[in-house]
Amino acid sequence: MHHLLAETIQSGDWKNEKHVPVITAPQSVKKDETFDVVVSIGNEISHPNTLEHHIVWIKVFFKPEGSKFPIEIGNVNFSAHGESEVYSDYYGVVKTKVQTPGTLYALSYCNIHGLWQSSSDIKCD
């Protein structure tokens, strides 16, 4: 029996679900102009950051309008979860530029509760 990884990806409203990655980016950009895509976790409800329960990474993708596949544009790893009282913050910035409108996707991984995603459309003139 074949199972698809996509069937295990969860989503929700980041204001009510502490695992959902938050994307902060312009709604519209100029073609070939560099802009920031900020990704974070826990903007409204904080997610634990302990050795036993933490967010491991957030990946950022862009799927150009009309394209079949998304392109990975960034990966933020969170490596410190309380070792010697050092903690990574669930926050990252990816600088990118695009030629067409499309959709930004963020995918996060919790070591206990698996994969979570969110998306945000972006216009390009």
MDAnalysis code that builds the backbone (N, CA, C; Angstrom):
import MDAnalysis as mda
import numpy as np

u = mda.Universe.empty(375, n_residues=125, atom_resindex=np.repeat(np.arange(125), 3), trajectory=True)
u.add_TopologyAttr("name", ["N", "CA", "C"] * 125)
u.add_TopologyAttr("resid", np.arange(1, 126))
u.add_TopologyAttr("resname", ["MET", "HIS", "HIS", "LEU", "LEU", "ALA", "GLU", "THR", "ILE", "GLN", "SER", "GLY", "ASP", "TRP", "LYS", "ASN", "GLU", "LYS", "HIS", "VAL", "PRO", "VAL", "ILE", "THR", "ALA", "PRO", "GLN", "SER", "VAL", "LYS", "LYS", "ASP", "GLU", "THR", "PHE", "ASP", "VAL", "VAL", "VAL", "SER", "ILE", "GLY", "ASN", "GLU", "ILE", "SER", "HIS", "PRO", "ASN", "THR", "LEU", "GLU", "HIS", "HIS", "ILE", "VAL", "TRP", "ILE", "LYS", "VAL", "PHE", "PHE", "LYS", "PRO", "GLU", "GLY", "SER", "LYS", "PHE", "PRO", "ILE", "GLU", "ILE", "GLY", "ASN", "VAL", "ASN", "PHE", "SER", "ALA", "HIS", "GLY", "GLU", "SER", "GLU", "VAL", "TYR", "SER", "ASP", "TYR", "TYR", "GLY", "VAL", "VAL", "LYS", "THR", "LYS", "VAL", "GLN", "THR", "PRO", "GLY", "THR", "LEU", "TYR", "ALA", "LEU", "SER", "TYR", "CYS", "ASN", "ILE", "HIS", "GLY", "LEU", "TRP", "GLN", "SER", "SER", "SER", "ASP", "ILE", "LYS", "CYS", "ASP"])
u.atoms.positions = np.array([
    [0.838, -1.175, 0.000],
    [0.000, 0.000, 0.000],
    [0.889, 1.246, 0.000],
    [0.605, 2.168, -0.900],
    [1.371, 3.403, -0.991],
    [0.679, 4.507, -0.211],
    [1.454, 5.229, 0.554],
    [0.944, 6.385, 1.276],
    [1.694, 7.609, 0.779],
    [0.987, 8.709, 0.614],
    [1.614, 9.942, 0.168],
    [1.980, 10.811, 1.364],
    [3.188, 11.353, 1.337],
    [3.617, 12.254, 2.404],
    [2.659, 13.437, 2.514],
    [2.166, 13.919, 1.372],
    [1.255, 15.063, 1.364],
    [0.020, 14.816, 2.232],
    [-0.399, 13.551, 2.363],
    [-1.573, 13.228, 3.170],
    [-1.325, 13.437, 4.661],
    [-0.072, 13.577, 5.055],
    [0.256, 13.757, 6.472],
    [0.454, 15.224, 6.846],
    [0.447, 16.120, 5.865],
    [0.691, 17.539, 6.132],
    [-0.582, 18.186, 6.645],
    [-0.454, 18.871, 7.773],
    [-1.591, 19.509, 8.420],
    [-1.550, 21.014, 8.193],
    [-2.716, 21.635, 8.271],
    [-2.771, 23.089, 8.157],
    [-3.811, 23.604, 9.135],
    [-3.890, 24.894, 9.246],
    [-4.854, 25.502, 10.154],
    [-4.629, 26.996, 10.195],
    [-5.362, 27.656, 11.041],
    [-5.239, 29.091, 11.250],
    [-4.146, 29.337, 12.279],
    [-3.083, 30.040, 11.900],
    [-1.958, 30.223, 12.813],
    [-2.329, 31.005, 14.064],
    [-3.466, 31.706, 14.032],
    [-3.892, 32.436, 15.229],
    [-4.449, 31.484, 16.286],
    [-4.880, 30.297, 15.850],
    [-5.471, 29.329, 16.777],
    [-4.679, 28.030, 16.894],
    [-3.654, 27.857, 16.070],
    [-2.884, 26.612, 16.064],
    [-1.401, 26.946, 16.121],
    [-0.732, 26.501, 17.192],
    [0.657, 26.903, 17.455],
    [1.689, 26.304, 16.514],
    [1.313, 25.335, 15.674],
    [2.284, 24.691, 14.782],
    [2.369, 25.315, 13.397],
    [1.360, 26.074, 13.005],
    [1.267, 26.559, 11.629],
    [2.295, 27.661, 11.373],
    [3.117, 27.518, 10.334],
    [4.088, 28.577, 10.031],
    [3.376, 29.835, 9.532],
    [3.873, 30.976, 9.975],
    [3.328, 32.269, 9.574],
    [4.244, 32.848, 8.498],
    [3.660, 33.279, 7.379],
    [4.410, 33.926, 6.302],
    [4.092, 35.410, 6.331],
    [5.130, 36.232, 6.420],
    [4.959, 37.676, 6.316],
    [5.764, 38.134, 5.101],
    [5.041, 38.598, 4.079],
    [5.678, 39.013, 2.818],
    [4.762, 40.043, 2.161],
    [5.314, 40.839, 1.238],
    [4.456, 41.783, 0.524],
    [3.382, 41.045, -0.268],
    [2.229, 41.676, -0.444],
    [1.174, 41.078, -1.274],
    [1.488, 41.252, -2.750],
    [2.307, 42.272, -3.050],
    [2.670, 42.552, -4.437],
    [4.112, 43.033, -4.484],
    [4.851, 42.566, -5.483],
    [6.246, 42.976, -5.651],
    [6.481, 43.358, -7.106],
    [7.585, 44.043, -7.337],
    [7.977, 44.363, -8.710],
    [8.853, 43.225, -9.237],
    [8.708, 42.928, -10.506],
    [9.499, 41.885, -11.155],
    [10.984, 42.147, -10.912],
    [11.710, 41.119, -10.499],
    [13.160, 41.158, -10.320],
    [13.621, 42.059, -9.174],
    [12.708, 42.415, -8.262],
    [13.074, 43.240, -7.102],
    [13.168, 42.346, -5.870],
    [14.298, 42.389, -5.170],
    [14.493, 41.548, -3.992],
    [13.564, 41.991, -2.861],
    [12.952, 41.004, -2.216],
    [12.075, 41.285, -1.079],
    [12.274, 40.218, -0.003],
    [11.807, 40.535, 1.209],
    [11.940, 39.625, 2.344],
    [10.698, 38.760, 2.502],
    [10.925, 37.488, 2.740],
    [9.883, 36.566, 3.171],
    [10.260, 36.164, 4.593],
    [9.442, 36.573, 5.553],
    [9.693, 36.242, 6.955],
    [8.808, 35.052, 7.319],
    [9.413, 34.045, 7.927],
    [8.657, 32.887, 8.402],
    [8.870, 32.737, 9.903],
    [7.817, 32.369, 10.592],
    [7.895, 32.245, 12.041],
    [6.852, 31.246, 12.519],
    [6.948, 30.909, 13.794],
    [5.996, 30.010, 14.447],
    [5.613, 30.658, 15.771],
    [4.351, 30.543, 16.127],
    [3.934, 30.986, 17.455],
    [3.706, 32.468, 17.602],
    [3.271, 33.143, 16.556],
    [3.021, 34.579, 16.654],
    [1.889, 34.895, 17.624],
    [0.894, 34.018, 17.694],
    [-0.247, 34.233, 18.600],
    [-0.217, 33.267, 19.784],
    [0.112, 32.009, 19.495],
    [0.161, 30.977, 20.535],
    [1.563, 30.390, 20.510],
    [2.311, 30.513, 21.597],
    [3.699, 30.053, 21.558],
    [3.778, 28.529, 21.504],
    [4.756, 28.054, 20.753],
    [5.028, 26.628, 20.653],
    [6.153, 26.288, 21.616],
    [6.093, 25.137, 22.304],
    [7.193, 24.760, 23.204],
    [8.534, 24.707, 22.480],
    [9.582, 24.958, 23.214],
    [10.933, 24.838, 22.685],
    [11.763, 24.106, 23.732],
    [11.556, 22.790, 23.800],
    [12.285, 21.947, 24.747],
    [12.931, 20.808, 23.964],
    [13.872, 20.143, 24.588],
    [14.504, 19.000, 23.922],
    [13.452, 17.968, 23.530],
    [12.388, 17.833, 24.336],
    [11.367, 16.817, 24.084],
    [10.338, 17.245, 23.036],
    [10.117, 18.549, 22.871],
    [9.043, 19.044, 21.997],
    [9.457, 20.380, 21.398],
    [9.720, 20.390, 20.083],
    [10.201, 21.621, 19.446],
    [9.951, 21.597, 17.935],
    [10.064, 22.776, 17.341],
    [10.053, 22.911, 15.884],
    [11.481, 22.715, 15.407],
    [11.676, 21.849, 14.436],
    [13.019, 21.528, 13.949],
    [13.429, 22.458, 12.806],
    [12.489, 22.723, 11.871],
    [12.816, 23.573, 10.725],
    [11.564, 24.151, 10.089],
    [11.783, 25.189, 9.274],
    [10.763, 25.725, 8.367],
    [11.412, 25.819, 6.992],
    [10.743, 25.289, 5.982],
    [11.185, 25.416, 4.590],
    [10.238, 26.371, 3.870],
    [10.787, 27.148, 2.934],
    [10.000, 28.116, 2.183],
    [10.083, 27.771, 0.697],
    [8.922, 27.770, 0.042],
    [8.833, 27.443, -1.378],
    [8.082, 28.554, -2.105],
    [8.347, 28.682, -3.411],
    [7.573, 29.564, -4.275],
    [7.123, 28.756, -5.482],
    [5.821, 28.788, -5.755],
    [5.281, 28.111, -6.937],
    [4.810, 29.184, -7.901],
    [5.565, 29.394, -8.992],
    [5.150, 30.394, -9.977],
    [3.786, 30.032, -10.565],
    [2.993, 31.047, -10.834],
    [1.685, 30.837, -11.447],
    [1.849, 30.064, -12.757],
    [1.057, 29.015, -12.942],
    [1.128, 28.219, -14.158],
    [2.168, 27.114, -14.122],
    [3.004, 27.079, -13.090],
    [4.026, 26.042, -12.971],
    [3.454, 24.841, -12.235],
    [3.941, 23.662, -12.559],
    [3.464, 22.451, -11.903],
    [4.091, 22.261, -10.526],
    [5.348, 22.696, -10.381],
    [6.091, 22.390, -9.161],
    [6.531, 23.650, -8.416],
    [6.589, 23.565, -7.083],
    [7.164, 24.661, -6.305],
    [8.691, 24.580, -6.317],
    [9.326, 25.707, -6.043],
    [10.784, 25.809, -5.971],
    [11.157, 26.136, -4.534],
    [12.053, 25.355, -3.933],
    [12.486, 25.672, -2.569],
    [13.380, 26.908, -2.619],
    [13.019, 27.933, -1.846],
    [13.813, 29.165, -1.848],
    [14.533, 29.409, -0.523],
    [14.209, 28.633, 0.504],
    [14.899, 28.829, 1.770],
    [14.593, 27.730, 2.763],
    [15.506, 27.587, 3.709],
    [15.387, 26.572, 4.742],
    [15.992, 27.141, 6.018],
    [15.204, 27.180, 7.094],
    [15.687, 27.694, 8.370],
    [15.660, 26.550, 9.376],
    [16.818, 26.218, 9.944],
    [16.911, 25.160, 10.944],
    [17.031, 25.769, 12.333],
    [16.342, 25.154, 13.291],
    [16.392, 25.609, 14.678],
    [17.091, 24.518, 15.481],
    [18.306, 24.793, 15.916],
    [19.161, 23.736, 16.450],
    [19.300, 23.724, 17.967],
    [18.946, 24.811, 18.650],
    [19.124, 24.866, 20.110],
    [17.758, 24.864, 20.790],
    [17.537, 23.878, 21.654],
    [16.244, 23.723, 22.319],
    [16.427, 23.578, 23.824],
    [17.292, 24.421, 24.391],
    [17.483, 24.422, 25.831],
    [18.806, 23.865, 26.300],
    [19.657, 23.444, 25.367],
    [20.975, 22.976, 25.755],
    [21.712, 24.128, 26.444],
    [22.134, 23.926, 27.688],
    [22.819, 24.970, 28.479],
    [22.036, 26.278, 28.464],
    [20.701, 26.162, 28.476],
    [19.807, 27.327, 28.489],
    [19.962, 28.204, 27.243],
    [20.297, 27.587, 26.099],
    [20.362, 28.290, 24.806],
    [19.159, 27.838, 23.974],
    [18.456, 28.818, 23.393],
    [17.247, 28.508, 22.637],
    [17.262, 29.230, 21.296],
    [16.961, 28.499, 20.220],
    [16.738, 29.139, 18.924],
    [15.338, 29.741, 18.929],
    [15.175, 30.886, 18.254],
    [13.860, 31.484, 18.098],
    [13.285, 30.996, 16.777],
    [11.988, 30.716, 16.742],
    [11.347, 30.214, 15.525],
    [11.055, 31.371, 14.583],
    [12.110, 31.857, 13.930],
    [12.008, 33.055, 13.091],
    [13.118, 33.005, 12.053],
    [12.780, 33.301, 10.809],
    [13.798, 33.336, 9.762],
    [13.393, 34.277, 8.646],
    [14.389, 34.780, 7.924],
    [14.151, 35.678, 6.800],
    [14.835, 35.099, 5.572],
    [14.076, 35.018, 4.475],
    [14.615, 34.577, 3.201],
    [14.459, 35.742, 2.232],
    [15.552, 36.169, 1.626],
    [15.496, 37.229, 0.614],
    [15.392, 36.558, -0.752],
    [14.460, 37.030, -1.558],
    [14.269, 36.405, -2.865],
    [13.744, 37.434, -3.858],
    [13.705, 37.059, -5.122],
    [13.053, 37.866, -6.147],
    [12.395, 36.922, -7.133],
    [11.298, 37.380, -7.731],
    [10.526, 36.539, -8.636],
    [10.262, 37.297, -9.928],
    [9.894, 36.540, -10.951],
    [9.601, 37.124, -12.260],
    [8.108, 37.094, -12.578],
    [7.357, 36.285, -11.819],
    [5.935, 36.101, -12.083],
    [5.175, 36.060, -10.766],
    [3.861, 36.256, -10.813],
    [3.072, 36.037, -9.605],
    [3.085, 34.559, -9.247],
    [2.650, 34.245, -8.041],
    [2.611, 32.856, -7.626],
    [2.206, 32.728, -6.173],
    [2.577, 31.620, -5.588],
    [2.202, 31.327, -4.205],
    [3.438, 30.966, -3.392],
    [3.562, 31.601, -2.237],
    [4.588, 31.231, -1.264],
    [4.011, 30.152, -0.357],
    [4.813, 29.145, -0.060],
    [4.421, 28.096, 0.875],
    [5.462, 28.015, 1.975],
    [5.010, 27.768, 3.203],
    [5.924, 27.480, 4.302],
    [5.532, 26.121, 4.861],
    [6.529, 25.282, 5.099],
    [6.336, 23.948, 5.644],
    [7.192, 23.833, 6.896],
    [6.579, 23.489, 8.023],
    [7.332, 23.354, 9.272],
    [7.239, 21.926, 9.785],
    [8.221, 21.564, 10.611],
    [8.257, 20.215, 11.163],
    [8.408, 20.267, 12.682],
    [7.411, 19.720, 13.384],
    [7.458, 19.559, 14.838],
    [7.863, 18.122, 15.138],
    [8.801, 17.941, 16.052],
    [9.299, 16.590, 16.313],
    [8.241, 15.676, 16.933],
    [7.161, 16.241, 17.462],
    [6.089, 15.434, 18.041],
    [4.865, 15.377, 17.128],
    [4.505, 16.518, 16.524],
    [3.227, 16.620, 15.806],
    [3.355, 16.727, 14.288],
    [4.549, 16.460, 13.749],
    [4.704, 16.319, 12.310],
    [4.751, 17.596, 11.497],
    [4.267, 17.485, 10.263],
    [4.395, 18.543, 9.256],
    [3.170, 19.456, 9.233],
    [3.443, 20.767, 9.058],
    [2.399, 21.789, 9.008],
    [2.715, 22.742, 7.874],
    [1.677, 23.261, 7.213],
    [1.919, 24.171, 6.098],
    [0.993, 25.373, 6.143],
    [1.431, 26.426, 5.443],
    [0.580, 27.573, 5.167],
    [1.005, 28.126, 3.805],
    [0.209, 29.054, 3.273],
    [0.536, 29.624, 1.966],
    [0.090, 31.081, 1.909],
    [0.653, 31.801, 0.953],
    [0.314, 33.205, 0.753],
    [0.543, 33.546, -0.722],
    [-0.476, 34.080, -1.352],
    [-0.349, 34.483, -2.763],
    [0.419, 35.790, -2.878],
    [1.140, 35.945, -3.982],
    [1.907, 37.164, -4.207],
    [1.742, 37.591, -5.663],
    [1.488, 38.882, -5.858],
    [1.361, 39.438, -7.211],
    [2.711, 39.992, -7.638],
    [2.911, 40.076, -8.933],
    [4.183, 40.575, -9.460],
    [3.896, 41.418, -10.690],
    [4.363, 42.708, -10.676],
    [4.183, 43.551, -11.871],
    [5.498, 43.988, -12.442],
])
